[in-house]
Each structure stands twice: as C-alpha cells, then as structure tokens.
Amino acid sequence: MGLRVSTRLSIFPLPGVILFPGLQLPLHVFEPRYRALVSDALARDRRIAMIQPQRAAEGAPLFAVGCVGRIGEVEALDDGRYNIVLEGEARFRLVRELETTTAFRQIDATLIEDRDDEVLSSVERAGFEAEARRFADAQGYSVDWDSVARLDDMALINGVSQIAPFDPASKQALLEASDLSERCELLIQLMQFFGFRDGDEERVTLQ
C-alpha cells in the first residue's frame, strides 16, 4: 500500500458515517454549508471527502483517515436541499486542515492506494460468516444470507464495516485497518463485543 501526492479536498464531517472505495453512501443534505459543498462539488469535480470528527462539536478535530466519494446520483430539491449518492473512490490520510473562506471545511490529504484484488482465506471467510450469523440472530437483524454468500470478500467485509451499528471510534478503526484480513478480524471482534450488549437499541436491516 503506497501513498500518492497531496491533494486538496472539501470535507463532509459526519460522526458515525464512513465510506469505503467501491461502495455507495446515500446522503440527504439540508444544512446550508453542506448544500454549498454539494453545489461547489457539482460545479467542479463532483468529489466530496467523508471523514469523521473526533467528537460531535462544531469545528472538532478530525480523525486521520477518510474516503473520497464522487457524486453519482443527485436530486436537487426545490428548497435547496439535495439527495445524493456518493460512490467511494479512495481512502485518504489527513495532512492538515486549511484556512478557507468557504462555509465548508477543506483539507490537504494524501490518497491511499489500496489494492483492489485482496481476498480472504477460506478459513477467514467461513469464520466471518459464522460470527455474522450469530451476531444477526442475537440482535434480531434480518439478513438475506443467499445474497451475502454471492458477495466477493471485499464487498462483504467493507459493506458490513460501512453499515454496522458500531460506535464512531469502532467504525473509524475499521476504516483505518491496513488490509482486508485485518478488517475482517476486527469486525469479528466487534461483533463479539457488541453482541453481548442489550438488544433494545435501534434495529437495522442488513441487505
């Protein structure tokens, strides 16, 4: 895994929200500053960088790693809001935040060159699916296991990492994992940990 040259990115800092290369993230954009961010991106290169703040506060420091997304689908509503779908392109590492006059924050970052041919061993894949079934059953989630079985390793591990109902720090650790095997192992550990928690939290459906 190598690093490319530094690049300037406009960011959408949302706690608990991560994006992975090759995956999609639907967003409803209503705050004026982020409507301006979308308008600016559409007028330029359609790129928006998703990164988590370290806490839910105005101007909070950012975590070290995020993911650049390209706006695919876009619906501009009459009142200025947007419904967009971001398509993950590449992870990036934060270099520094920039002083700007825009309503939205901007950073310098280096893009992380992830391999796109990573696979799990058969033992890793089987271990993950077994733990995922236990976790889903314990939490009362509805899962189409036939569809899960047809996913390639990267789509499965990154997809679950993106939508799993873990806390922001855990989701960040998944995003920062150096390779697919490390992310798979961390996911298993997180499912085991969160599986012991009370099951009266918000339910999600994994599809």
N, C-alpha and C positions, 0 to 999 in steps of 0.2 A: 504494500500500500504506500503510494507516494503522495506528495503534495504539489499542487500547481501554484502558479503565480498568484499574488494577492489581487483581489477584486473588490469593488465597491458594491454593497448590497443594501437594499431597503428592506427593513425587517418588520415582521408582524409578531410581536412577542406575546404569546398566549401560554399561561401556566397549564400544564396537563395535556397539552396538544403537541404531538410530534408528527413528522412526516418522514417517510423513507423513500429513497430513489426507487422508481418503478411503481409506486403506489399512488393512489389518489386521495385527496382530502377535500371534502365539500365544506365551504365556509359561507356563512351569512354575515355580510359586512354592513354594519349600521353606524358605527362611530364615525364622526366627521373626519378624524385624522386618518382612519383606515380606508374610508371612501376615497380620500385624496391619494392614499397609497395605491389603491387599485387603479384609479384614473391615471396616475403617473406611470404605473407599470404597463397599462394598456397602450399608452402613447409611446412607450419606449420598447422594451424587450420582453414584456409580459412576465418578468420574473419577480417573485416575492420570496423572501427568505423567512422561513419559520424557525423561531428559536424561543426557548422557554426563559422567562425571567426567573431569577432565583427566589423571588417572593412576589406575591400579588400586590404590588405597590407601584405607584407612578414613578417611572424612571429607575426602577430596580435594576441592580446589576444582572447581567445575562450569564447563562451557562456557557460553556466553552464550545459546544458543538450544536449545529442545527442542520437544516436541509433546505436547499433552494428548490422552489417549485415554479413551474411555468403554468400560467393561467390557460386552461383548456376551455372548458365550457364557461360561459359568462352570461348572466341575465341582469341587465340594468333595469331597476325598478323606477317607477315614475317619481318617487320621493327621494331619489339619490342613493338608495341602498343598492347593494349588489348581492347576487347569489353567484358564487364562483366555484369551480373545481380546480384545485391545484394538482398538477402532476409532478411528482417528485423527480428531480433530475440528479442532484448530487449532494452529499453531505459536505459541510464546510466547518472549518475551525476559526473561531473568532480571533482576530488580531487586536483590534481596538475599535472603540466607538468613535464616530466622527462628530465634530461640531457642525451642525447644519441649521439652515433656516426653514427647512420643511417641517410640516406638522408631525411627520413620522420620523422615526429614528433610522439612522444609517450606520453601517459598519464597514470596516475593512476586514476581509476574511480570505483564507486560503481554501480552495476546494480540495476535498479529499477524494483521491482516485480509488474508489472501491472496485474490487474485482466483481465481474458480473457472472462468473462461472462457478461460484462456490457451491458445494453440495455437502450434505451431512453423510456420515456413515449410516449404514442400515440400522446399527445399534442406536445411534443418536436419534434417528428419525422415529424408531419404534418407542424409545424411551420418552420422547417428547409427546407423541400421540397418546401414550398410556397416561401420562400425567395430565394432559389436557382433558382427557375423558373424565378422570377423577375430579379435576377442578370444576369442569362444567356441571357434572352431576351434583357435586356438593353445593354449588352456587345456584342451581336451578336454571342454568342457561340452556337455550335451545340451539343446537348445533346440527348442521347438515353434514354428517360425517362422510357421506359419499363424496360430497364436493371437496371436503378437506383432503381426502385421500388422493384427489386428482391434482392438487396443487403441487408445484415444484417446491423444493426445500426453501428457497429464498422467499418466494411469495408467501409460504406458510409462516415461517418464523418472523419475517418483517411485518406481515399483515397482522399477526396476533400481537406483536410488540406495539404496533400503532394503535390498535383499538382496545387493548386490555385495560381493565378498570383499576390500574395501579396508581399510586400517588405520583406526583410530578418528578420527585427525585428518582424513583424506580424507573419511570419511563425514560428519564434522561440517561440513566445508566445503560438501558437497552440501546438507546441511540448511539452511545459512545463506545459500545462493545467493538473490539478491534476486528472481529470476523464473525462469520455465521455460527461456527461452533460455540464460540464464547457467548454469543447472544442466546443461542438455544439453551445452554447450560444455565444462564442467568434467568431465563424465562421459567425453566423448571423450578429453580429455587424460589422465584417469586410466587409461582402458583402454589407451591407447597406452603409458603409462609402465609399468603393471603387466604388460602383455603381453610386455615384454622380460625379465621375471623368470623364474627357473627354474620349471618347471611341476610340481614334485614336492610342492607344498603341498596342503593339503586341498581336495578337489574339491567343487563344489556343482552342483546341477542347477537351471537356470533354467526355470521353468514359467509 
